[in-house]
Amino acid sequence: MKKYLKNRIIACVSAVFCTLLWGTAFPFIKLGYQSFEIAENDIGAKLLFAGLRFFAAGIMVYIFSTFAEKGFVGLKKSDVVPVTALGLVQTAAQYIFTYIGIGFTSGKNTSVITACAAFLTVLFAAVFFKNDRLTLMKILGCVLGFMGVLAINWGGNISLDTGFGDFMIFLSTVSAAAGNLIAKKASVGRNPVQITAFQLMIGGLVLTAIGIFCGGKLSFGKLQSVLILLWLAFVSAAAFSIWTALLKYHPASMITVFNLLVPVFGTVLSGVMLGENVFRAETLVSLLLISVGIAAVNLSGCFKSKNKGER
């Protein structure tokens, strides 16, 4: 598996596959809210839903890792701090800020602000990793990708009176970008699958506890509800495991820029599954701009089989 993920083409295909999986989360989360009968303003139930999803995902990855390693795996003392930090930042903090923010801002604002995660990762990767330098091509690629996100949201009105919600979404975006950098740092000398298992369980437990504390309740009387939750757990388990492995073997900027595809896949899949009107010229323009942006970032340097010079 290691030698395959180091290959540039396989890495690109794997990154696209991850964003496709995350894209399926958009319609399935909406279906999950409907099936569990979660009200729009019920933050507690939403956090509980997210917490159970990520904790179940961590269990799935742990079971896979146990079979792969032919025995139970655990964290070493030196692993506790970085893995816990990853779980708190990439899973817990990101989704806490997201669910608070979306209640006070528009969907378009959320999509546009979230797209800034690619910018932030590219900028900060240049600070923390010597082999991930900032180049003109990377900046151009991020700009084109950001324009693609704007294109898919074309036609709506950007809200200007949603400062608190926008700030919460921005903090979610910062958490996502920081999580990518922490994941890359934490994966050095460690098994990325095991890291994913424990960080998802830690983050999931935190979200579950906060959701219960906020009065969140879920009913598991419908088989459909359970299946939706299990699918979302699988999405997180598979995507985060592959993503963490890709960050281990390749520069953070060249992998995280693929995140710009998530809103495109999410929009298209929502149209297919939920009957939403998304098959517009704007969707094609968005996909083209984001694809060119991703190509520009990746053409600025080669995927290196060994990431040297990390601080």
C-alpha positions in Angstrom: 0.0 0.0 0.0 2.8 2.4 0.9 4.6 2.1 -2.5 1.3 2.7 -4.3 0.3 5.8 -2.3 3.8 7.3 -3.1 3.0 7.2 -6.8 1.9 10.6 -8.1 -1.0 9.4 -10.3 -2.3 7.0 -7.7 -2.1 9.8 -5.0 -4.1 12.2 -7.2 -6.8 9.5 -7.9 -6.9 8.7 -4.2 -7.3 12.3 -3.2 -10.2 12.7 -5.7 -11.7 9.5 -4.3 -11.5 11.0 -0.8 -13.3 14.2 -1.9 -15.9 12.2 -3.7 -16.6 10.3 -0.5 -16.8 13.5 1.5 -19.1 14.9 -1.2 -21.6 12.1 -0.5 -21.8 13.3 3.1 -23.7 16.5 1.9 -26.9 14.7 0.8 -26.6 11.9 3.4 -26.4 14.4 6.3 -29.5 16.0 5.0 -31.2 12.6 4.7 -29.9 11.8 8.2 -31.5 14.9 9.7 -34.8 14.0 8.1 -34.7 10.4 9.2 -33.7 11.2 12.8 -36.2 14.1 12.7 -33.5 16.6 13.8 -34.8 20.2 13.9 -32.9 23.0 12.1 -32.1 24.7 15.4 -31.3 21.6 17.4 -27.5 22.0 17.7 -27.3 19.4 20.5 -28.8 16.6 18.3 -26.6 17.6 15.4 -23.5 17.5 17.5 -24.6 14.1 18.9 -25.3 12.9 15.4 -21.8 14.0 14.3 -20.2 12.6 17.4 -21.7 9.1 17.0 -20.7 9.2 13.3 -17.0 9.9 14.0 -16.8 7.6 17.0 -18.3 4.8 14.9 -15.8 5.7 12.1 -12.9 5.4 14.6 -14.1 1.9 15.6 -14.3 0.8 12.0 -10.7 2.0 11.3 -9.5 0.4 14.6 -11.1 -3.0 13.6 -9.5 -2.8 10.2 -6.1 -1.9 11.7 -6.4 -4.8 14.2 -6.9 -7.3 11.4 -4.2 -5.7 9.3 -1.7 -5.8 12.2 -2.9 -9.2 13.3 -3.4 -8.0 16.8 -4.8 -5.2 19.0 -3.1 -1.9 18.6 -2.7 0.9 21.0 -1.1 4.3 21.5 2.4 4.8 22.8 3.0 7.5 25.3 4.7 9.6 22.6 1.6 9.3 20.4 -1.0 10.5 22.9 -0.4 14.3 22.6 -0.2 14.6 18.8 -3.1 12.2 18.2 -5.3 13.8 20.8 -4.5 17.2 19.4 -5.5 16.0 15.9 -8.8 14.6 17.2 -9.6 17.8 19.1 -8.7 20.1 16.2 -9.6 18.2 13.0 -12.7 16.5 14.2 -14.1 18.1 17.4 -13.3 21.8 16.9 -14.0 21.9 13.2 -17.5 20.5 13.5 -18.4 22.4 16.7 -17.6 25.7 14.9 -19.3 24.5 11.8 -22.6 23.6 13.5 -22.7 26.8 15.5 -21.8 28.9 12.4 -24.3 27.4 10.0 -27.1 28.5 12.3 -26.1 32.2 11.9 -25.0 32.5 8.3 -26.0 31.4 4.8 -25.1 28.3 2.9 -23.3 30.4 0.3 -21.2 32.2 2.9 -20.3 28.9 4.5 -19.2 27.4 1.1 -17.1 30.4 0.2 -15.4 30.7 3.6 -14.7 27.0 3.9 -12.9 27.1 0.5 -10.3 29.3 2.2 -9.0 26.2 3.9 -6.9 25.4 0.8 -5.3 28.9 0.9 -4.5 28.6 4.6 -3.0 25.1 4.3 -0.8 26.2 1.3 0.4 29.3 3.2 1.1 27.6 6.5 2.6 24.5 5.0 5.3 26.8 3.6 6.0 28.0 7.1 6.2 24.6 8.8 7.6 22.4 6.1 10.8 23.4 4.2 10.0 21.2 1.2 6.5 22.7 0.7 7.5 26.2 -0.5 5.0 28.8 -1.6 5.2 29.4 -5.3 3.4 31.6 -7.9 1.8 28.5 -9.4 0.4 27.4 -6.0 -1.0 30.9 -5.4 -2.5 30.9 -9.0 -4.0 27.4 -8.4 -5.6 28.4 -5.2 -7.1 31.6 -6.8 -8.5 29.6 -9.7 -9.9 27.0 -7.2 -11.5 29.7 -5.1 -13.1 31.2 -8.2 -14.5 27.8 -8.9 -16.2 27.7 -5.5 -17.6 31.2 -6.2 -18.9 30.0 -9.6 -20.8 27.1 -8.2 -22.5 29.5 -5.7 -23.3 32.0 -8.5 -26.8 33.5 -8.4 -27.2 33.6 -4.6 -26.8 36.6 -2.4 -23.9 36.8 0.0 -25.1 37.9 3.4 -23.4 40.9 4.9 -25.1 40.9 8.3 -23.9 37.5 9.5 -20.7 38.4 11.2 -20.9 36.0 14.1 -21.8 33.0 11.9 -19.1 33.9 9.4 -16.5 34.1 12.1 -17.5 30.6 13.5 -17.2 29.1 9.9 -13.9 30.8 9.6 -12.7 29.2 12.8 -13.9 25.9 11.4 -11.9 26.5 8.3 -8.8 27.3 10.4 -9.4 24.1 12.4 -9.6 22.1 9.1 -6.3 23.7 7.8 -4.6 23.2 11.1 -5.8 19.6 11.2 -4.2 18.9 7.9 -0.8 20.2 9.1 -1.1 18.4 12.5 -2.0 15.2 10.6 1.1 15.5 8.4 3.3 16.2 11.4 1.8 13.4 13.5 2.0 10.8 10.7 5.9 11.0 10.6 7.2 7.7 12.0 3.7 6.5 12.8 1.0 4.3 11.2 -1.5 6.7 9.5 -4.4 4.2 9.9 -3.9 3.9 13.6 -3.6 7.7 14.0 -6.9 8.0 12.1 -8.7 5.4 14.3 -7.8 7.1 17.6 -8.2 10.7 16.5 -11.7 9.9 15.2 -12.7 8.1 18.4 -11.3 11.0 20.5 -13.0 13.7 18.5 -16.2 11.7 18.3 -16.4 11.2 22.0 -15.9 15.0 22.6 -18.7 15.8 20.1 -21.0 13.2 21.6 -20.4 14.5 25.1 -21.1 18.1 24.1 -24.2 17.0 22.1 -25.6 15.3 25.2 -24.7 18.2 27.4 -26.6 20.5 25.0 -29.7 18.3 25.3 -29.3 16.4 22.1 -31.3 13.2 21.6 -31.6 10.7 18.8 -34.1 7.9 18.2 -32.8 4.7 16.5 -36.2 3.2 15.8 -35.8 3.3 12.0 -33.4 1.0 10.2 -32.9 3.7 7.6 -31.5 6.0 10.3 -29.0 3.4 11.4 -27.9 2.7 7.8 -27.4 6.4 7.0 -25.3 6.8 10.1 -23.2 3.8 9.3 -22.6 5.0 5.7 -21.4 8.4 7.0 -19.2 6.6 9.5 -17.7 4.5 6.7 -17.1 7.7 4.6 -15.1 9.3 7.4 -13.3 6.1 8.2 -12.2 5.5 4.6 -11.5 9.1 3.5 -9.6 10.2 6.6 -7.5 7.0 6.6 -6.4 7.5 3.0 -6.1 11.3 3.4 -3.8 11.0 6.4 -1.6 8.5 4.5 -1.4 10.9 1.5 -0.3 13.7 3.8 2.3 11.4 5.3 3.9 10.8 1.9 3.3 14.0 0.0 3.5 17.8 0.5 0.4 19.1 2.3 -0.3 21.9 -0.2 -0.5 19.4 -3.1 -2.9 17.1 -1.3 -5.2 19.6 0.5 -6.0 21.6 -2.7 -8.1 18.6 -3.8 -10.5 19.7 -1.0 -11.9 22.3 -3.4 -13.6 19.4 -5.2 -15.8 18.6 -2.1 -18.4 21.3 -2.7 -18.6 20.4 -6.4 -19.2 16.7 -5.6 -21.5 17.6 -2.8 -23.6 19.8 -5.1 -23.8 17.3 -7.9 -24.7 14.4 -5.6 -27.3 16.5 -3.8 -28.9 17.1 -7.2 -28.9 13.4 -8.1 -30.1 12.1 -4.7 -32.3 15.0 -3.5 -33.7 16.3 -6.8 -32.1 19.7 -6.3 -31.5 21.9 -9.4 -27.7 21.8 -9.7 -27.1 20.8 -13.3 -26.3 24.3 -14.5 -23.5 25.9 -16.5 -22.1 27.3 -13.2 -21.4 23.7 -12.1 -19.3 22.9 -15.2 -17.5 26.2 -15.0 -16.8 25.5 -11.3 -15.4 22.1 -12.0 -13.2 23.4 -14.8 -11.7 26.2 -12.7 -11.1 23.9 -9.7 -9.5 21.2 -11.9 -7.2 23.8 -13.5 -6.4 25.2 -10.1 -5.5 21.7 -8.7 -3.3 21.0 -11.8 -1.5 24.4 -11.3 -0.7 23.6 -7.7 0.6 20.1 -8.5 2.6 21.2 -11.5 4.5 23.7 -9.3 6.5 20.7 -8.0 6.6 17.0 -8.0 5.2 14.6 -5.4 8.3 13.5 -3.6 8.6 10.0 -2.3 10.5 11.3 0.7 9.6 14.5 2.5 12.9 15.8 3.8 13.6 18.9 5.7 10.6 19.0 8.0 11.0 21.2 11.0 
